[in-house]
């Protein structure tokens, strides 16, 4: 495998390993969510949907954050000629853009779950 010389090998291995792990875990979360979604109905279904959207947005945020240190921002490169401040700022902005709705969707999902549970315990 040929790694570009502008970035140290450890960086490609680090981001490759953890990026693959994140992708695998997100896939397992989505698969588990689909199984749960098929088993529930009503307000439980709505709560799980909001939670999955939250996880999806947070995954997008983490993925864009990688573009700060690695390509296209390349701020972790030892070679200053490949640094791209504008790309790093864009990646950071997109990361934050997806983080806020991610946390918001998770909050809505948890509130809906809490409402369903409190309704069931009071009945």
KOLGU-4560 file (N, C-alpha, C; in nm, 3 decimals, padded with zeros to 5 digits):
<recs>
<n_xx: 00.086 n_yy: -00.118 n_zz: 00.000 ca_xx: 00.000 ca_yy: 00.000 ca_zz: 00.000 c_xx: 00.090 c_yy: 00.123 c_zz: 00.000 mol: A seq: 1 type: UNK>
<n_xx: 00.057 n_yy: 00.220 n_zz: -00.081 ca_xx: 00.135 ca_yy: 00.344 ca_zz: -00.091 c_xx: 00.063 c_yy: 00.455 c_zz: -00.016 mol: A seq: 2 type: UNK>
<n_xx: 00.126 n_yy: 00.508 n_zz: 00.086 ca_xx: 00.070 ca_yy: 00.621 ca_zz: 00.159 c_xx: 00.134 c_yy: 00.749 c_zz: 00.105 mol: A seq: 3 type: UNK>
<n_xx: 00.056 n_yy: 00.856 n_zz: 00.085 ca_xx: 00.117 ca_yy: 00.981 ca_zz: 00.042 c_xx: 00.222 c_yy: 01.025 c_zz: 00.144 mol: A seq: 4 type: UNK>
<n_xx: 00.333 n_yy: 01.075 n_zz: 00.095 ca_xx: 00.443 ca_yy: 01.112 ca_zz: 00.183 c_xx: 00.415 c_yy: 01.241 c_zz: 00.260 mol: A seq: 5 type: UNK>
<n_xx: 00.310 n_yy: 01.313 n_zz: 00.225 ca_xx: 00.280 ca_yy: 01.438 ca_zz: 00.294 c_xx: 00.224 c_yy: 01.413 c_zz: 00.434 mol: A seq: 6 type: UNK>
<n_xx: 00.179 n_yy: 01.291 n_zz: 00.462 ca_xx: 00.124 ca_yy: 01.257 ca_zz: 00.592 c_xx: 00.199 c_yy: 01.139 c_zz: 00.650 mol: A seq: 7 type: UNK>
<n_xx: 00.223 n_yy: 01.139 n_zz: 00.781 ca_xx: 00.292 ca_yy: 01.024 ca_zz: 00.841 c_xx: 00.206 c_yy: 00.898 c_zz: 00.835 mol: A seq: 8 type: UNK>
<n_xx: 00.271 n_yy: 00.785 n_zz: 00.828 ca_xx: 00.201 ca_yy: 00.657 ca_zz: 00.818 c_xx: 00.109 c_yy: 00.634 c_zz: 00.937 mol: A seq: 9 type: UNK>
<n_xx: 00.152 n_yy: 00.676 n_zz: 01.057 ca_xx: 00.069 ca_yy: 00.654 ca_zz: 01.175 c_xx: -00.066 c_yy: 00.721 c_zz: 01.161 mol: A seq: 10 type: UNK>
<n_xx: -00.070 n_yy: 00.837 n_zz: 01.091 ca_xx: -00.196 ca_yy: 00.908 ca_zz: 01.076 c_xx: -00.294 c_yy: 00.829 c_zz: 00.990 mol: A seq: 11 type: UNK>
<n_xx: -00.246 n_yy: 00.772 n_zz: 00.880 ca_xx: -00.333 ca_yy: 00.692 ca_zz: 00.794 c_xx: -00.383 c_yy: 00.569 c_zz: 00.869 mol: A seq: 12 type: UNK>
<n_xx: -00.294 n_yy: 00.506 n_zz: 00.944 ca_xx: -00.334 ca_yy: 00.387 ca_zz: 01.020 c_xx: -00.434 c_yy: 00.423 c_zz: 01.131 mol: A seq: 13 type: UNK>
<n_xx: -00.407 n_yy: 00.532 n_zz: 01.201 ca_xx: -00.494 ca_yy: 00.576 ca_zz: 01.309 c_xx: -00.635 c_yy: 00.607 c_zz: 01.257 mol: A seq: 14 type: UNK>
<n_xx: -00.643 n_yy: 00.695 n_zz: 01.157 ca_xx: -00.774 ca_yy: 00.732 ca_zz: 01.105 c_xx: -00.840 c_yy: 00.616 c_zz: 01.032 mol: A seq: 15 type: UNK>
<n_xx: -00.761 n_yy: 00.533 n_zz: 00.966 ca_xx: -00.818 ca_yy: 00.416 ca_zz: 00.899 c_xx: -00.876 c_yy: 00.317 c_zz: 00.998 mol: A seq: 16 type: UNK>
<n_xx: -00.803 n_yy: 00.291 n_zz: 01.105 ca_xx: -00.850 ca_yy: 00.196 ca_zz: 01.206 c_xx: -00.975 c_yy: 00.247 c_zz: 01.277 mol: A seq: 17 type: UNK>
<n_xx: -00.967 n_yy: 00.371 n_zz: 01.327 ca_xx: -01.081 ca_yy: 00.423 ca_zz: 01.401 c_xx: -01.198 c_yy: 00.460 c_zz: 01.309 mol: A seq: 18 type: UNK>
<n_xx: -01.171 n_yy: 00.503 n_zz: 01.188 ca_xx: -01.279 ca_yy: 00.530 ca_zz: 01.094 c_xx: -01.353 c_yy: 00.403 c_zz: 01.057 mol: A seq: 19 type: UNK>
<n_xx: -01.278 n_yy: 00.295 n_zz: 01.034 ca_xx: -01.341 ca_yy: 00.166 ca_zz: 01.005 c_xx: -01.420 c_yy: 00.116 c_zz: 01.125 mol: A seq: 20 type: UNK>
<n_xx: -01.364 n_yy: 00.133 n_zz: 01.244 ca_xx: -01.436 ca_yy: 00.094 ca_zz: 01.365 c_xx: -01.565 c_yy: 00.172 c_zz: 01.383 mol: A seq: 21 type: UNK>
<n_xx: -01.557 n_yy: 00.303 n_zz: 01.357 ca_xx: -01.678 ca_yy: 00.387 ca_zz: 01.367 c_xx: -01.782 c_yy: 00.345 c_zz: 01.265 mol: A seq: 22 type: UNK>
<n_xx: -01.740 n_yy: 00.316 n_zz: 01.144 ca_xx: -01.833 ca_yy: 00.274 ca_zz: 01.040 c_xx: -01.898 c_yy: 00.141 c_zz: 01.077 mol: A seq: 23 type: UNK>
<n_xx: -01.820 n_yy: 00.049 n_zz: 01.131 ca_xx: -01.873 ca_yy: -00.080 ca_zz: 01.174 c_xx: -01.974 c_yy: -00.061 c_zz: 01.288 mol: A seq: 24 type: UNK>
<n_xx: -01.937 n_yy: 00.019 n_zz: 01.388 ca_xx: -02.029 ca_yy: 00.041 ca_zz: 01.501 c_xx: -02.156 c_yy: 00.112 c_zz: 01.456 mol: A seq: 25 type: UNK>
<n_xx: -02.145 n_yy: 00.210 n_zz: 01.367 ca_xx: -02.265 ca_yy: 00.276 ca_zz: 01.317 c_xx: -02.354 c_yy: 00.177 c_zz: 01.242 mol: A seq: 26 type: UNK>
<n_xx: -02.293 n_yy: 00.090 n_zz: 01.163 ca_xx: -02.371 ca_yy: -00.013 ca_zz: 01.093 c_xx: -02.442 c_yy: -00.105 c_zz: 01.190 mol: A seq: 27 type: UNK>
<n_xx: -02.375 n_yy: -00.144 n_zz: 01.297 ca_xx: -02.438 ca_yy: -00.230 ca_zz: 01.398 c_xx: -02.550 c_yy: -00.158 c_zz: 01.471 mol: A seq: 28 type: UNK>
<n_xx: -02.531 n_yy: -00.029 n_zz: 01.499 ca_xx: -02.637 ca_yy: 00.051 ca_zz: 01.561 c_xx: -02.758 c_yy: 00.059 c_zz: 01.468 mol: A seq: 29 type: UNK>
<n_xx: -02.734 n_yy: 00.086 n_zz: 01.340 ca_xx: -02.844 ca_yy: 00.095 ca_zz: 01.244 c_xx: -02.917 c_yy: -00.040 c_zz: 01.232 mol: A seq: 30 type: UNK>
<n_xx: -02.843 n_yy: -00.148 n_zz: 01.230 ca_xx: -02.903 ca_yy: -00.282 ca_zz: 01.220 c_xx: -02.988 c_yy: -00.311 c_zz: 01.344 mol: A seq: 31 type: UNK>
<n_xx: -02.933 n_yy: -00.280 n_zz: 01.461 ca_xx: -03.008 ca_yy: -00.301 ca_zz: 01.586 c_xx: -03.131 c_yy: -00.212 c_zz: 01.590 mol: A seq: 32 type: UNK>
<n_xx: -03.117 n_yy: -00.089 n_zz: 01.542 ca_xx: -03.231 ca_yy: 00.002 ca_zz: 01.538 c_xx: -03.340 c_yy: -00.052 c_zz: 01.448 mol: A seq: 33 type: UNK>
<n_xx: -03.303 n_yy: -00.106 n_zz: 01.331 ca_xx: -03.404 ca_yy: -00.161 ca_zz: 01.239 c_xx: -03.479 c_yy: -00.277 c_zz: 01.303 mol: A seq: 34 type: UNK>
<n_xx: -03.407 n_yy: -00.362 n_zz: 01.377 ca_xx: -03.473 ca_yy: -00.473 ca_zz: 01.446 c_xx: -03.568 c_yy: -00.422 c_zz: 01.553 mol: A seq: 35 type: UNK>
<n_xx: -03.524 n_yy: -00.323 n_zz: 01.631 ca_xx: -03.609 ca_yy: -00.266 ca_zz: 01.736 c_xx: -03.729 c_yy: -00.195 c_zz: 01.674 mol: A seq: 36 type: UNK>
<n_xx: -03.706 n_yy: -00.120 n_zz: 01.568 ca_xx: -03.812 ca_yy: -00.044 ca_zz: 01.501 c_xx: -03.923 c_yy: -00.137 c_zz: 01.451 mol: A seq: 37 type: UNK>
<n_xx: -03.886 n_yy: -00.255 n_zz: 01.405 ca_xx: -03.986 ca_yy: -00.353 ca_zz: 01.358 c_xx: -04.067 c_yy: -00.412 c_zz: 01.472 mol: A seq: 38 type: UNK>
<n_xx: -04.014 n_yy: -00.408 n_zz: 01.594 ca_xx: -04.081 ca_yy: -00.471 ca_zz: 01.708 c_xx: -04.172 c_yy: -00.377 c_zz: 01.785 mol: A seq: 39 type: UNK>
<n_xx: -04.155 n_yy: -00.246 n_zz: 01.770 ca_xx: -04.232 ca_yy: -00.151 ca_zz: 01.848 c_xx: -04.332 c_yy: -00.077 c_zz: 01.760 mol: A seq: 40 type: UNK>
<n_xx: -04.426 n_yy: -00.010 n_zz: 01.826 ca_xx: -04.524 ca_yy: 00.068 ca_zz: 01.752 c_xx: -04.560 c_yy: 00.193 c_zz: 01.831 mol: A seq: 41 type: UNK>
<n_xx: -04.635 n_yy: 00.278 n_zz: 01.768 ca_xx: -04.684 ca_yy: 00.398 ca_zz: 01.835 c_xx: -04.575 c_yy: 00.495 c_zz: 01.875 mol: A seq: 42 type: UNK>
<n_xx: -04.586 n_yy: 00.541 n_zz: 02.001 ca_xx: -04.491 ca_yy: 00.642 ca_zz: 02.050 c_xx: -04.349 c_yy: 00.586 c_zz: 02.066 mol: A seq: 43 type: UNK>
<n_xx: -04.337 n_yy: 00.457 n_zz: 02.093 ca_xx: -04.204 ca_yy: 00.395 ca_zz: 02.100 c_xx: -04.134 c_yy: 00.406 c_zz: 01.965 mol: A seq: 44 type: UNK>
<n_xx: -04.208 n_yy: 00.386 n_zz: 01.858 ca_xx: -04.150 ca_yy: 00.390 ca_zz: 01.725 c_xx: -04.100 c_yy: 00.530 c_zz: 01.694 mol: A seq: 45 type: UNK>
<n_xx: -04.177 n_yy: 00.629 n_zz: 01.731 ca_xx: -04.135 ca_yy: 00.768 ca_zz: 01.709 c_xx: -04.009 c_yy: 00.801 c_zz: 01.788 mol: A seq: 46 type: UNK>
<n_xx: -04.003 n_yy: 00.756 n_zz: 01.912 ca_xx: -03.886 ca_yy: 00.781 ca_zz: 01.997 c_xx: -03.760 c_yy: 00.716 c_zz: 01.938 mol: A seq: 47 type: UNK>
<n_xx: -03.773 n_yy: 00.593 n_zz: 01.890 ca_xx: -03.656 ca_yy: 00.526 ca_zz: 01.833 c_xx: -03.612 c_yy: 00.593 c_zz: 01.703 mol: A seq: 48 type: UNK>
<n_xx: -03.707 n_yy: 00.643 n_zz: 01.627 ca_xx: -03.673 ca_yy: 00.712 ca_zz: 01.502 c_xx: -03.591 c_yy: 00.837 c_zz: 01.530 mol: A seq: 49 type: UNK>
<n_xx: -03.632 n_yy: 00.915 n_zz: 01.629 ca_xx: -03.557 ca_yy: 01.036 ca_zz: 01.665 c_xx: -03.417 c_yy: 01.001 c_zz: 01.713 mol: A seq: 50 type: UNK>
<n_xx: -03.405 n_yy: 00.894 n_zz: 01.790 ca_xx: -03.274 ca_yy: 00.851 ca_zz: 01.837 c_xx: -03.182 c_yy: 00.810 c_zz: 01.723 mol: A seq: 51 type: UNK>
<n_xx: -03.237 n_yy: 00.740 n_zz: 01.624 ca_xx: -03.156 ca_yy: 00.699 ca_zz: 01.510 c_xx: -03.111 c_yy: 00.819 c_zz: 01.428 mol: A seq: 52 type: UNK>
<n_xx: -03.200 n_yy: 00.915 n_zz: 01.409 ca_xx: -03.160 ca_yy: 01.036 ca_zz: 01.336 c_xx: -03.046 c_yy: 01.108 c_zz: 01.411 mol: A seq: 53 type: UNK>
<n_xx: -03.055 n_yy: 01.110 n_zz: 01.544 ca_xx: -02.949 ca_yy: 01.171 ca_zz: 01.624 c_xx: -02.816 c_yy: 01.102 c_zz: 01.602 mol: A seq: 54 type: UNK>
<n_xx: -02.817 n_yy: 00.968 n_zz: 01.606 ca_xx: -02.694 ca_yy: 00.892 ca_zz: 01.582 c_xx: -02.639 c_yy: 00.918 c_zz: 01.442 mol: A seq: 55 type: UNK>
<n_xx: -02.728 n_yy: 00.927 n_zz: 01.345 ca_xx: -02.686 ca_yy: 00.951 ca_zz: 01.207 c_xx: -02.616 c_yy: 01.087 c_zz: 01.194 mol: A seq: 56 type: UNK>
<n_xx: -02.677 n_yy: 01.191 n_zz: 01.252 ca_xx: -02.616 ca_yy: 01.323 ca_zz: 01.245 c_xx: -02.482 c_yy: 01.327 c_zz: 01.318 mol: A seq: 57 type: UNK>
<n_xx: -02.470 n_yy: 01.260 n_zz: 01.432 ca_xx: -02.344 ca_yy: 01.259 ca_zz: 01.505 c_xx: -02.237 c_yy: 01.182 c_zz: 01.429 mol: A seq: 58 type: UNK>
<n_xx: -02.276 n_yy: 01.078 n_zz: 01.357 ca_xx: -02.180 ca_yy: 01.006 ca_zz: 01.273 c_xx: -02.129 c_yy: 01.098 c_zz: 01.162 mol: A seq: 59 type: UNK>
<n_xx: -02.219 n_yy: 01.171 n_zz: 01.099 ca_xx: -02.178 ca_yy: 01.267 ca_zz: 00.994 c_xx: -02.081 c_yy: 01.370 c_zz: 01.052 mol: A seq: 60 type: UNK>
<n_xx: -02.111 n_yy: 01.419 n_zz: 01.171 ca_xx: -02.026 ca_yy: 01.521 ca_zz: 01.235 c_xx: -01.886 c_yy: 01.466 c_zz: 01.258 mol: A seq: 61 type: UNK>
<n_xx: -01.877 n_yy: 01.344 n_zz: 01.308 ca_xx: -01.746 ca_yy: 01.284 ca_zz: 01.333 c_xx: -01.670 c_yy: 01.262 c_zz: 01.203 mol: A seq: 62 type: UNK>
<n_xx: -01.742 n_yy: 01.222 n_zz: 01.099 ca_xx: -01.678 ca_yy: 01.197 ca_zz: 00.970 c_xx: -01.619 c_yy: 01.326 c_zz: 00.912 mol: A seq: 63 type: UNK>
<n_xx: -01.694 n_yy: 01.434 n_zz: 00.921 ca_xx: -01.642 ca_yy: 01.561 ca_zz: 00.869 c_xx: -01.527 c_yy: 01.614 c_zz: 00.954 mol: A seq: 64 type: UNK>
<n_xx: -01.526 n_yy: 01.585 n_zz: 01.083 ca_xx: -01.417 ca_yy: 01.630 ca_zz: 01.169 c_xx: -01.284 c_yy: 01.570 c_zz: 01.125 mol: A seq: 65 type: UNK>
<n_xx: -01.286 n_yy: 01.453 n_zz: 01.065 ca_xx: -01.163 ca_yy: 01.391 ca_zz: 01.016 c_xx: -01.096 c_yy: 01.476 c_zz: 00.908 mol: A seq: 66 type: UNK>
<n_xx: -01.174 n_yy: 01.555 n_zz: 00.838 ca_xx: -01.121 ca_yy: 01.639 ca_zz: 00.731 c_xx: -01.042 c_yy: 01.759 c_zz: 00.780 mol: A seq: 67 type: UNK>
<n_xx: -01.035 n_yy: 01.778 n_zz: 00.909 ca_xx: -00.955 ca_yy: 01.888 ca_zz: 00.964 c_xx: -00.808 c_yy: 01.847 c_zz: 00.965 mol: A seq: 68 type: UNK>
<n_xx: -00.779 n_yy: 01.734 n_zz: 01.026 ca_xx: -00.641 ca_yy: 01.688 ca_zz: 01.037 c_xx: -00.591 c_yy: 01.618 c_zz: 00.912 mol: A seq: 69 type: UNK>
<n_xx: -00.679 n_yy: 01.537 n_zz: 00.851 ca_xx: -00.643 ca_yy: 01.465 ca_zz: 00.729 c_xx: -00.697 c_yy: 01.541 c_zz: 00.609 mol: A seq: 70 type: UNK>
<n_xx: -00.686 n_yy: 01.480 n_zz: 00.491 ca_xx: -00.738 ca_yy: 01.547 ca_zz: 00.371 c_xx: -00.887 c_yy: 01.575 c_zz: 00.386 mol: A seq: 71 type: UNK>
<n_xx: -00.939 n_yy: 01.686 n_zz: 00.342 ca_xx: -00.876 ca_yy: 01.791 ca_zz: 00.260 c_xx: -00.804 c_yy: 01.900 c_zz: 00.341 mol: A seq: 72 type: UNK>
<n_xx: -00.828 n_yy: 01.910 n_zz: 00.472 ca_xx: -00.764 ca_yy: 02.016 ca_zz: 00.550 c_xx: -00.615 c_yy: 01.990 c_zz: 00.572 mol: A seq: 73 type: UNK>
<n_xx: -00.581 n_yy: 01.865 n_zz: 00.598 ca_xx: -00.443 ca_yy: 01.820 ca_zz: 00.612 c_xx: -00.362 c_yy: 01.897 c_zz: 00.716 mol: A seq: 74 type: UNK>
<n_xx: -00.426 n_yy: 01.941 n_zz: 00.823 ca_xx: -00.356 ca_yy: 02.020 ca_zz: 00.923 c_xx: -00.258 c_yy: 01.937 c_zz: 01.006 mol: A seq: 75 type: UNK>
<n_xx: -00.269 n_yy: 01.805 n_zz: 01.005 ca_xx: -00.175 ca_yy: 01.719 ca_zz: 01.078 c_xx: -00.051 c_yy: 01.685 c_zz: 00.996 mol: A seq: 76 type: UNK>
<n_xx: -00.048 n_yy: 01.728 n_zz: 00.872 ca_xx: 00.066 ca_yy: 01.696 ca_zz: 00.787 c_xx: 00.191 c_yy: 01.771 c_zz: 00.832 mol: A seq: 77 type: UNK>
<n_xx: 00.304 n_yy: 01.703 n_zz: 00.823 ca_xx: 00.432 ca_yy: 01.767 ca_zz: 00.854 c_xx: 00.474 c_yy: 01.861 c_zz: 00.742 mol: A seq: 78 type: UNK>
<n_xx: 00.412 n_yy: 01.850 n_zz: 00.628 ca_xx: 00.445 ca_yy: 01.933 ca_zz: 00.512 c_xx: 00.349 c_yy: 02.053 c_zz: 00.507 mol: A seq: 79 type: UNK>
<n_xx: 00.395 n_yy: 02.173 n_zz: 00.541 ca_xx: 00.306 ca_yy: 02.289 ca_zz: 00.544 c_xx: 00.246 c_yy: 02.325 c_zz: 00.408 mol: A seq: 80 type: UNK>
<n_xx: 00.305 n_yy: 02.278 n_zz: 00.300 ca_xx: 00.253 ca_yy: 02.314 ca_zz: 00.168 c_xx: 00.120 c_yy: 02.245 c_zz: 00.137 mol: A seq: 81 type: UNK>
<n_xx: 00.086 n_yy: 02.139 n_zz: 00.209 ca_xx: -00.042 ca_yy: 02.072 ca_zz: 00.184 c_xx: -00.152 c_yy: 02.117 c_zz: 00.281 mol: A seq: 82 type: UNK>
<n_xx: -00.116 n_yy: 02.202 n_zz: 00.378 ca_xx: -00.218 ca_yy: 02.253 ca_zz: 00.470 c_xx: -00.318 c_yy: 02.339 c_zz: 00.394 mol: A seq: 83 type: UNK>
<n_xx: -00.443 n_yy: 02.321 n_zz: 00.425 ca_xx: -00.549 ca_yy: 02.401 ca_zz: 00.363 c_xx: -00.640 c_yy: 02.453 c_zz: 00.474 mol: A seq: 84 type: UNK>
<n_xx: -00.614 n_yy: 02.576 n_zz: 00.515 ca_xx: -00.693 ca_yy: 02.636 ca_zz: 00.623 c_xx: -00.839 c_yy: 02.646 c_zz: 00.586 mol: A seq: 85 type: UNK>
<n_xx: -00.867 n_yy: 02.682 n_zz: 00.461 ca_xx: -01.008 ca_yy: 02.698 ca_zz: 00.420 c_xx: -01.081 c_yy: 02.564 c_zz: 00.422 mol: A seq: 86 type: UNK>
<n_xx: -01.015 n_yy: 02.457 n_zz: 00.379 ca_xx: -01.078 ca_yy: 02.324 ca_zz: 00.384 c_xx: -01.096 c_yy: 02.278 c_zz: 00.528 mol: A seq: 87 type: UNK>
<n_xx: -00.999 n_yy: 02.307 n_zz: 00.613 ca_xx: -01.010 ca_yy: 02.269 ca_zz: 00.755 c_xx: -01.124 c_yy: 02.344 c_zz: 00.822 mol: A seq: 88 type: UNK>
<n_xx: -01.136 n_yy: 02.473 n_zz: 00.791 ca_xx: -01.246 ca_yy: 02.552 ca_zz: 00.848 c_xx: -01.380 c_yy: 02.500 c_zz: 00.796 mol: A seq: 89 type: UNK>
<n_xx: -01.386 n_yy: 02.466 n_zz: 00.668 ca_xx: -01.510 ca_yy: 02.410 ca_zz: 00.612 c_xx: -01.547 c_yy: 02.278 c_zz: 00.676 mol: A seq: 90 type: UNK>
<n_xx: -01.447 n_yy: 02.192 n_zz: 00.698 ca_xx: -01.473 ca_yy: 02.063 ca_zz: 00.764 c_xx: -01.519 c_yy: 02.085 c_zz: 00.907 mol: A seq: 91 type: UNK>
<n_xx: -01.457 n_yy: 02.180 n_zz: 00.976 ca_xx: -01.497 ca_yy: 02.209 ca_zz: 01.114 c_xx: -01.639 c_yy: 02.265 c_zz: 01.119 mol: A seq: 92 type: UNK>
<n_xx: -01.672 n_yy: 02.352 n_zz: 01.024 ca_xx: -01.807 ca_yy: 02.410 ca_zz: 01.020 c_xx: -01.911 c_yy: 02.302 c_zz: 00.993 mol: A seq: 93 type: UNK>
<n_xx: -01.882 n_yy: 02.211 n_zz: 00.899 ca_xx: -01.977 ca_yy: 02.103 ca_zz: 00.871 c_xx: -01.990 c_yy: 02.008 c_zz: 00.989 mol: A seq: 94 type: UNK>
<n_xx: -01.879 n_yy: 01.985 n_zz: 01.057 ca_xx: -01.884 ca_yy: 01.899 ca_zz: 01.175 c_xx: -01.976 c_yy: 01.958 c_zz: 01.282 mol: A seq: 95 type: UNK>
<n_xx: -01.961 n_yy: 02.085 n_zz: 01.309 ca_xx: -02.048 ca_yy: 02.151 ca_zz: 01.407 c_xx: -02.192 c_yy: 02.159 c_zz: 01.357 mol: A seq: 96 type: UNK>
<n_xx: -02.210 n_yy: 02.180 n_zz: 01.226 ca_xx: -02.343 ca_yy: 02.188 ca_zz: 01.167 c_xx: -02.421 c_yy: 02.058 c_zz: 01.193 mol: A seq: 97 type: UNK>
<n_xx: -02.355 n_yy: 01.943 n_zz: 01.182 ca_xx: -02.422 ca_yy: 01.816 ca_zz: 01.203 c_xx: -02.429 c_yy: 01.776 c_zz: 01.350 mol: A seq: 98 type: UNK>
<n_xx: -02.341 n_yy: 01.831 n_zz: 01.434 ca_xx: -02.342 ca_yy: 01.798 ca_zz: 01.575 c_xx: -02.468 c_yy: 01.850 c_zz: 01.644 mol: A seq: 99 type: UNK>
<n_xx: -02.505 n_yy: 01.972 n_zz: 01.616 ca_xx: -02.620 ca_yy: 02.033 ca_zz: 01.684 c_xx: -02.750 c_yy: 01.957 c_zz: 01.657 mol: A seq: 100 type: UNK>
<n_xx: -02.786 n_yy: 01.928 n_zz: 01.531 ca_xx: -02.909 ca_yy: 01.849 ca_zz: 01.513 c_xx: -02.897 c_yy: 01.707 c_zz: 01.568 mol: A seq: 101 type: UNK>
<n_xx: -02.775 n_yy: 01.654 n_zz: 01.572 ca_xx: -02.756 ca_yy: 01.520 ca_zz: 01.629 c_xx: -02.793 c_yy: 01.516 c_zz: 01.775 mol: A seq: 102 type: UNK>
<n_xx: -02.738 n_yy: 01.609 n_zz: 01.852 ca_xx: -02.771 ca_yy: 01.615 ca_zz: 01.994 c_xx: -02.918 c_yy: 01.651 c_zz: 02.014 mol: A seq: 103 type: UNK>
<n_xx: -02.971 n_yy: 01.738 n_zz: 01.928 ca_xx: -03.112 ca_yy: 01.776 ca_zz: 01.938 c_xx: -03.205 c_yy: 01.658 c_zz: 01.914 mol: A seq: 104 type: UNK>
<n_xx: -03.175 n_yy: 01.579 n_zz: 01.811 ca_xx: -03.258 ca_yy: 01.462 ca_zz: 01.783 c_xx: -03.249 c_yy: 01.359 c_zz: 01.894 mol: A seq: 105 type: UNK>
<n_xx: -03.130 n_yy: 01.339 n_zz: 01.949 ca_xx: -03.118 ca_yy: 01.247 ca_zz: 02.062 c_xx: -03.198 c_yy: 01.295 c_zz: 02.182 mol: A seq: 106 type: UNK>
<n_xx: -03.195 n_yy: 01.425 n_zz: 02.207 ca_xx: -03.273 ca_yy: 01.480 ca_zz: 02.318 c_xx: -03.423 c_yy: 01.458 c_zz: 02.297 mol: A seq: 107 type: UNK>
<n_xx: -03.472 n_yy: 01.484 n_zz: 02.176 ca_xx: -03.614 ca_yy: 01.462 ca_zz: 02.147 c_xx: -03.649 c_yy: 01.314 c_zz: 02.164 mol: A seq: 108 type: UNK>
<n_xx: -03.563 n_yy: 01.225 n_zz: 02.115 ca_xx: -03.587 ca_yy: 01.082 ca_zz: 02.129 c_xx: -03.593 c_yy: 01.038 c_zz: 02.275 mol: A seq: 109 type: UNK>
<n_xx: -03.501 n_yy: 01.092 n_zz: 02.355 ca_xx: -03.502 ca_yy: 01.058 ca_zz: 02.498 c_xx: -03.625 c_yy: 01.115 c_zz: 02.569 mol: A seq: 110 type: UNK>
<n_xx: -03.664 n_yy: 01.236 n_zz: 02.534 ca_xx: -03.785 ca_yy: 01.295 ca_zz: 02.595 c_xx: -03.909 c_yy: 01.215 c_zz: 02.558 mol: A seq: 111 type: UNK>
<n_xx: -03.916 n_yy: 01.170 n_zz: 02.431 ca_xx: -04.030 ca_yy: 01.089 ca_zz: 02.389 c_xx: -04.031 c_yy: 00.955 c_zz: 02.462 mol: A seq: 112 type: UNK>
<n_xx: -03.913 n_yy: 00.898 n_zz: 02.480 ca_xx: -03.902 ca_yy: 00.772 ca_zz: 02.555 c_xx: -03.948 c_yy: 00.793 c_zz: 02.699 mol: A seq: 113 type: UNK>
<n_xx: -03.903 n_yy: 00.902 n_zz: 02.758 ca_xx: -03.941 ca_yy: 00.933 ca_zz: 02.895 c_xx: -04.092 c_yy: 00.951 c_zz: 02.906 mol: A seq: 114 type: UNK>
<n_xx: -04.154 n_yy: 01.016 n_zz: 02.808 ca_xx: -04.299 ca_yy: 01.036 ca_zz: 02.810 c_xx: -04.373 c_yy: 00.903 c_zz: 02.800 mol: A seq: 115 type: UNK>
<n_xx: -04.325 n_yy: 00.813 n_zz: 02.715 ca_xx: -04.390 ca_yy: 00.682 ca_zz: 02.701 c_xx: -04.378 c_yy: 00.602 c_zz: 02.832 mol: A seq: 116 type: UNK>
<n_xx: -04.259 n_yy: 00.604 n_zz: 02.891 ca_xx: -04.237 ca_yy: 00.528 ca_zz: 03.014 c_xx: -04.322 c_yy: 00.584 c_zz: 03.127 mol: A seq: 117 type: UNK>
<n_xx: -04.326 n_yy: 00.716 n_zz: 03.141 ca_xx: -04.405 ca_yy: 00.775 ca_zz: 03.249 c_xx: -04.553 c_yy: 00.752 c_zz: 03.227 mol: A seq: 118 type: UNK>
<n_xx: -04.597 n_yy: 00.748 n_zz: 03.102 ca_xx: -04.738 ca_yy: 00.720 ca_zz: 03.072 c_xx: -04.773 c_yy: 00.576 c_zz: 03.108 mol: A seq: 119 type: UNK>
<n_xx: -04.680 n_yy: 00.483 n_zz: 03.082 ca_xx: -04.705 ca_yy: 00.342 ca_zz: 03.112 c_xx: -04.702 c_yy: 00.315 c_zz: 03.262 mol: A seq: 120 type: UNK>
<n_xx: -04.617 n_yy: 00.384 n_zz: 03.336 ca_xx: -04.610 ca_yy: 00.359 ca_zz: 03.479 c_xx: -04.725 c_yy: 00.423 c_zz: 03.555 mol: A seq: 121 type: UNK>
<n_xx: -04.784 n_yy: 00.530 n_zz: 03.497 ca_xx: -04.895 ca_yy: 00.595 ca_zz: 03.565 c_xx: -05.030 c_yy: 00.528 c_zz: 03.533 mol: A seq: 122 type: UNK>
<n_xx: -05.031 n_yy: 00.445 n_zz: 03.430 ca_xx: -05.158 ca_yy: 00.381 ca_zz: 03.391 c_xx: -05.186 c_yy: 00.256 c_zz: 03.470 mol: A seq: 123 type: UNK>
</recs>
